[in-house]
Amino acid sequence: MTTRITPAELHDQFADRLGLAWICGKREARLREIKPTGFHTRPSLVGFLNLIHSTRIQVIGREEFDWLEGLDSRIRWESLARIMDSRPAAIIVANGLEVADDLEQLARESNTPLLTSTQRDWELVEFLEYQIGRRLAPRTTLHGVFMEIFTIGVLITGESGTGKSELALELISRGHRLIADDAPDFTQLTPDIVEGSCPPVLRECLEVRGLGILNIRRMFGDAAIKAKKYLRLIIHLHMPEPGDEDGDRLHGDDSMRDVLDLKIPQINLPVLAGRNMAVIAEAAVRDFMLRMKGFDAAAEFVERHGRMLSDQK
């Protein structure tokens, strides 16, 4: 799921924060959309004045202003005309600099949205890149319970009746934190980071069969709730088929799951009578953290037995 944004929306939302003011093109600014470009596409959506890789929002800072001032009138006019021909979503003159007459004239003739900002140029670019990037980032909603376990963002998934909410409640009682129940939202912030958060309507709530909706913040305190977290691991609960209860007793049952454009490690845990799933889930997360540091218990076990057999020969 993706969205779009216009320069007019940016102005309405951040005018006070960035000191934005219209020069011209206010009506056109509601029509020029800024769309997602993807992580591997250039140029970026916001950047300083650039004739080669024109960004959707072109910012004129002190250096760009001085560069334009150093051009003769003909080359300056041609350069500005090329910028207008690329149809940027908007041009923003930063640092509270004065808007030159030829820049305003060309902007009006081409119906290009032109604004000024009192914000320093580099701060303006970084702020808009962050805000637009989050707004246009790829998003998806997954079914499960998203938690922070030992500082790791873990999504607990499984078919209905496998005990996801009961496991989450037990983990919360053991000091871990709830982020979202049932339908957490995930946003791909960078090529290798997916962030999970909770929809506003579901915040602080956990649904447990037989108990209904529980307010976790009221029951366990503020420390039991986390607003957002990067998704690092998926724990998938499943009911094993008869005869498949043991599985691979050496390496366990690991796989990968695609979430947006990122492959997330997934540990598949069978739900069996008498198992303490909270302890097993904690152990799964601890083992995952060790593997991320380069330690593989199964490989170390095999190597140890290999050395022992070699010594016996």
C-alpha positions as CSV (number, residue, x, y, z in Angstrom):
1,M,0.0,0.0,0.0
2,T,1.4,3.4,-1.0
3,T,0.1,7.0,-0.9
4,R,0.8,10.3,-2.5
5,I,1.4,13.8,-1.3
6,T,1.2,17.3,-2.8
7,P,3.2,20.5,-2.1
8,A,0.0,22.1,-0.8
9,E,-0.4,19.3,1.8
10,L,3.2,19.8,2.9
11,H,2.6,23.6,3.3
12,D,-0.6,23.0,5.2
13,Q,1.1,20.6,7.6
14,F,4.6,22.2,8.1
15,A,4.1,25.9,7.3
16,D,4.7,27.0,10.9
17,R,7.5,24.5,11.5
18,L,9.5,25.5,8.4
19,G,8.4,29.1,8.0
20,L,6.8,28.5,4.6
21,A,5.1,31.2,2.6
22,W,3.6,31.2,-0.9
23,I,5.0,33.3,-3.8
24,C,2.9,31.8,-6.6
25,G,1.4,28.5,-7.8
26,K,-0.7,27.8,-4.8
27,R,-3.6,26.3,-6.8
28,E,-1.3,24.2,-9.0
29,A,0.4,22.9,-5.8
30,R,-2.7,20.9,-5.1
31,L,-2.4,19.1,-8.4
32,R,1.3,18.3,-8.6
33,E,1.6,15.0,-6.8
34,I,4.8,13.6,-5.3
35,K,4.8,9.8,-5.8
36,P,7.0,7.0,-4.5
37,T,10.1,6.4,-6.6
38,G,11.5,3.3,-4.9
39,F,14.8,2.9,-3.0
40,H,16.9,2.1,-6.1
41,T,15.6,5.0,-8.3
42,R,17.2,8.4,-8.6
43,P,16.9,11.3,-8.1
44,S,15.6,11.6,-4.6
45,L,12.3,13.4,-3.9
46,V,13.9,16.5,-2.3
47,G,17.2,18.1,-3.0
48,F,19.1,21.2,-3.8
49,L,18.8,22.9,-7.2
50,N,20.1,20.4,-9.8
51,L,19.9,20.7,-13.6
52,I,20.9,17.1,-14.3
53,H,19.0,15.1,-11.7
54,S,16.0,17.3,-11.0
55,T,14.2,16.4,-7.8
56,R,10.5,16.7,-7.3
57,I,11.1,19.5,-4.8
58,Q,14.0,21.8,-5.7
59,V,15.5,23.8,-2.9
60,I,17.5,27.0,-3.5
61,G,19.9,27.5,-0.6
62,R,22.7,30.0,-0.1
63,E,25.2,28.2,-2.5
64,E,22.6,27.8,-5.2
65,F,21.5,31.4,-4.8
66,D,25.2,32.6,-5.1
67,W,25.7,30.3,-8.1
68,L,22.7,31.8,-9.9
69,E,23.8,35.3,-9.0
70,G,27.2,34.6,-10.7
71,L,25.7,33.7,-14.1
72,D,25.2,36.2,-16.9
73,S,21.6,37.1,-17.5
74,R,21.1,34.8,-20.6
75,I,22.6,31.7,-19.0
76,R,20.7,32.3,-15.8
77,W,17.4,32.6,-17.6
78,E,18.1,29.4,-19.6
79,S,19.1,27.5,-16.5
80,L,16.0,28.6,-14.6
81,A,13.8,27.8,-17.7
82,R,15.3,24.2,-17.7
83,I,14.3,23.8,-14.1
84,M,10.7,24.9,-14.9
85,D,10.6,22.6,-17.9
86,S,11.4,19.6,-15.7
87,R,8.0,20.4,-13.9
88,P,9.1,20.1,-10.3
89,A,6.4,19.7,-7.8
90,A,7.6,22.9,-6.1
91,I,10.6,25.2,-5.7
92,I,11.5,26.5,-2.3
93,V,13.9,29.4,-1.6
94,A,15.4,28.7,1.8
95,N,17.3,30.7,4.4
96,G,14.8,33.6,4.1
97,L,16.5,34.6,0.9
98,E,14.8,37.1,-1.4
99,V,13.1,35.7,-4.5
100,A,14.6,37.1,-7.6
101,D,12.3,38.7,-10.2
102,D,13.2,36.4,-13.0
103,L,12.7,33.3,-10.9
104,E,9.2,34.5,-9.9
105,Q,8.4,35.5,-13.5
106,L,9.3,32.1,-14.9
107,A,7.5,30.3,-12.0
108,R,4.3,32.3,-12.8
109,E,4.6,31.7,-16.6
110,S,5.1,28.0,-16.1
111,N,2.6,27.7,-13.3
112,T,5.2,26.2,-11.0
113,P,4.6,26.3,-7.2
114,L,7.1,28.7,-5.6
115,L,7.6,29.1,-1.9
116,T,10.0,30.7,0.5
117,S,11.2,29.2,3.8
118,T,12.9,30.8,6.8
119,Q,14.5,27.4,7.6
120,R,18.2,26.8,6.9
121,D,18.6,25.0,3.6
122,W,20.2,21.8,4.8
123,E,17.7,21.4,7.7
124,L,14.8,22.0,5.2
125,V,16.1,19.3,2.9
126,E,16.7,16.7,5.6
127,F,13.3,17.4,7.3
128,L,11.3,17.2,4.1
129,E,13.2,14.0,3.0
130,Y,12.3,12.4,6.2
131,Q,8.7,13.4,6.3
132,I,8.0,12.6,2.6
133,G,10.0,9.4,2.8
134,R,7.8,8.1,5.7
135,R,4.6,9.2,4.1
136,L,5.4,7.5,0.8
137,A,7.1,4.4,2.1
138,P,5.6,1.0,1.1
139,R,3.2,-0.3,3.7
140,T,1.4,-3.5,4.6
141,T,-0.7,-5.0,7.4
142,L,0.0,-8.5,8.7
143,H,-2.1,-10.7,11.0
144,G,-0.4,-11.5,14.3
145,V,0.9,-10.0,17.5
146,F,3.9,-7.7,17.3
147,M,6.0,-7.4,20.4
148,E,9.4,-6.3,21.7
149,I,11.1,-9.4,23.2
150,F,14.6,-8.8,24.6
151,T,14.8,-5.5,22.6
152,I,14.0,-7.4,19.3
153,G,10.9,-6.7,17.3
154,V,9.1,-10.0,17.0
155,L,5.9,-10.8,15.1
156,I,4.0,-13.8,16.4
157,T,1.9,-15.4,13.7
158,G,-0.2,-18.5,13.4
159,E,-3.6,-19.8,12.4
160,S,-6.6,-19.0,14.6
161,G,-6.6,-21.1,17.8
162,T,-2.8,-21.6,18.0
163,G,-2.6,-19.3,21.1
164,K,-0.9,-16.2,19.8
165,S,-2.7,-13.8,22.2
166,E,-2.2,-16.2,25.2
167,L,1.5,-16.4,24.4
168,A,1.6,-12.6,24.1
169,L,-0.1,-12.1,27.4
170,E,2.3,-14.5,29.1
171,L,5.3,-12.7,27.6
172,I,3.9,-9.3,28.7
173,S,3.6,-10.7,32.3
174,R,7.3,-11.7,32.0
175,G,8.4,-8.2,31.3
176,H,8.2,-7.9,27.5
177,R,6.3,-5.2,25.6
178,L,3.2,-5.1,23.3
179,I,3.3,-3.1,20.2
180,A,0.2,-4.2,18.3
181,D,-2.3,-7.0,18.4
182,D,-4.2,-8.6,15.5
183,A,-3.3,-6.2,12.7
184,P,0.1,-4.4,13.1
185,D,1.1,-2.0,10.3
186,F,4.6,-2.3,8.7
187,T,6.4,0.3,6.8
188,Q,9.6,-0.2,4.8
189,L,11.8,2.8,5.7
190,T,15.0,1.7,3.9
191,P,16.0,-1.3,1.8
192,D,16.8,-3.3,4.9
193,I,14.5,-1.8,7.6
194,V,10.8,-2.6,8.1
195,E,9.2,-0.8,11.0
196,G,6.1,-2.0,12.8
197,S,3.5,0.1,14.6
198,C,0.0,-0.1,15.9
199,P,-3.1,1.3,14.2
200,P,-4.6,4.0,16.4
201,V,-7.8,2.1,17.0
202,L,-6.0,-0.9,18.4
203,R,-3.4,0.8,20.6
204,E,-2.7,-0.7,24.0
205,C,-5.3,-3.4,23.5
206,L,-5.0,-7.2,23.4
207,E,-7.9,-9.6,22.7
208,V,-7.8,-12.9,24.6
209,R,-10.4,-15.6,24.1
210,G,-12.6,-15.9,27.2
211,L,-11.5,-12.5,28.5
212,G,-12.3,-10.2,25.6
213,I,-10.4,-6.9,25.1
214,L,-7.7,-6.1,27.7
215,N,-6.1,-2.7,28.1
216,I,-2.5,-3.7,28.6
217,R,-1.3,-0.2,29.6
218,R,-3.9,0.0,32.4
219,M,-3.2,-3.6,33.6
220,F,0.6,-3.7,33.4
221,G,1.7,0.0,33.2
222,D,3.4,2.2,30.6
223,A,6.4,0.0,30.5
224,A,4.4,-2.8,28.9
225,I,3.7,-0.8,25.8
226,K,6.0,0.1,22.9
227,A,5.0,2.5,20.1
228,K,7.1,1.1,17.3
229,K,9.9,-1.3,16.6
230,Y,11.9,-2.6,13.6
231,L,10.8,-6.1,12.6
232,R,13.7,-8.5,13.0
233,L,12.1,-11.9,13.6
234,I,8.8,-13.8,13.0
235,I,7.7,-16.7,15.3
236,H,5.1,-18.8,13.6
237,L,3.0,-21.1,15.7
238,H,1.5,-24.1,14.0
239,M,-0.3,-27.3,14.9
240,P,1.9,-30.2,13.7
241,E,0.5,-33.1,11.7
242,P,0.4,-36.5,13.4
243,G,3.8,-38.0,13.3
244,D,5.6,-34.7,12.6
245,E,5.8,-33.6,16.3
246,D,9.6,-34.0,16.5
247,G,10.7,-32.3,13.3
248,D,14.4,-31.5,12.9
249,R,15.8,-32.0,16.4
250,L,19.2,-30.6,15.5
251,H,18.6,-27.5,13.6
252,G,15.0,-26.7,14.4
253,D,12.5,-25.4,11.8
254,D,13.7,-22.1,10.3
255,S,12.6,-20.3,7.1
256,M,12.4,-16.9,5.6
257,R,9.2,-14.8,5.0
258,D,8.9,-11.9,2.6
259,V,7.6,-8.7,4.2
260,L,7.4,-6.0,1.6
261,D,10.8,-6.2,-0.2
262,L,12.7,-7.7,2.8
263,K,13.2,-11.3,3.8
264,I,12.6,-11.7,7.5
265,P,13.9,-14.8,9.4
266,Q,11.0,-17.0,10.6
267,I,11.1,-19.7,13.4
268,N,8.3,-22.2,13.2
269,L,7.3,-23.5,16.6
270,P,4.9,-26.5,17.0
271,V,2.1,-26.0,19.6
272,L,1.9,-29.2,21.7
273,A,0.2,-30.0,25.0
274,G,2.3,-29.3,28.0
275,R,4.8,-27.0,26.3
276,N,5.6,-23.7,28.0
277,M,5.4,-21.6,24.8
278,A,6.6,-18.4,26.5
279,V,9.8,-19.9,27.7
280,I,10.3,-21.5,24.2
281,A,9.6,-18.2,22.5
282,E,12.2,-16.4,24.8
283,A,14.7,-19.2,24.0
284,A,14.0,-18.8,20.3
285,V,14.7,-15.0,20.5
286,R,17.9,-15.5,22.6
287,D,19.2,-18.1,20.1
288,F,18.4,-15.8,17.2
289,M,20.4,-13.0,18.9
290,L,23.3,-15.4,19.3
291,R,23.2,-16.3,15.6
292,M,23.1,-12.7,14.7
293,K,26.4,-12.4,16.6
294,G,27.9,-15.4,14.7
295,F,27.3,-18.2,17.1
296,D,25.4,-21.3,15.9
297,A,24.7,-23.8,18.6
298,A,23.9,-26.6,16.2
299,A,27.1,-26.1,14.1
300,E,29.1,-25.9,17.3
301,F,27.5,-29.2,18.5
302,V,28.3,-30.9,15.3
303,E,31.8,-29.7,15.3
304,R,32.3,-30.8,18.9
305,H,31.1,-34.3,18.1
306,G,33.3,-34.4,15.0
307,R,36.3,-33.6,17.1
308,M,35.4,-36.3,19.6
309,L,35.0,-39.0,16.9
310,S,38.3,-37.9,15.3
311,D,40.0,-38.3,18.7
312,Q,38.6,-41.8,19.1
313,K,40.2,-43.0,15.8
